[in-house]
Amino acid sequence: MNINDYVENVTRVELIDGSGRVYVNMNVADVIVSLQDNKRTLKIFVEDAKDES
């Protein structure tokens, strides 16, 4: 199973560091997770859901 299979239903993304939440997106349409640089860099690509207003 591909790591992106685990995030296919994600609608909220939060990034937490030592100071707490530094990024929150509660309007997510798509998430792609990528390991790069010999698996030393984690990149998370977040696509916002379209605003339906």
C-alpha positions, 0 to 999 in steps of 0.5 A: 500500500502506498503512503498516499492511500492512507491520506486519500480521505483527509480534509484537515491538515495540522502541523505541530512543532514545539511551540504548538500548531503552526499550520492548520488547514480545515478546507483540504481537497487533496494531500500528497505525501512525498519522501525525498533526499534519501528519505530525509525530507518529508514534503506534504502537498496540500490542495485547498477545496474549492470555495462553493460560494 
